[in-house]
Amino acid sequence: MEIQEKDTLFLMTLAAFGAVLASGLAAFLQWIVVLPLTIGVFLLMILTYLLNRKGAIHFSENAETWAMILTLIVFIAAFIYLYRPV
């Protein structure tokens, strides 16, 4: 594995750990809303660690691409819904 991929994997795992920590703190106050997010991010952190040798970088790049496409579609739908003629 290249050094750059190891660095990227380390930063991804660190970001996932930060998300688990932040959502865990939020779950302390609003556990019904935030608990599924905390569990999902924790599973994503474990998945990223386990896919270390099996192409985690390519998986995360594909997931990022699909997340950006989905976000763009949601933004377009939100603007259509907000600014539709009455």
Number of C-alpha atoms within 10 A of each C-alpha: 8 6 8 9 15 13 11 13 19 15 12 18 18 13 14 19 17 13 17 21 15 12 21 19 14 15 17 11 10 12 15 10 11 16 16 13 17 21 14 12 20 19 14 16 19 14 13 22 15 12 13 15 10 10 13 19 18 11 13 14 11 12 12 12 12 12 12 12 12 12 12 12 12 12 12 12 11 12 11 11 10 9 8 8 6 3
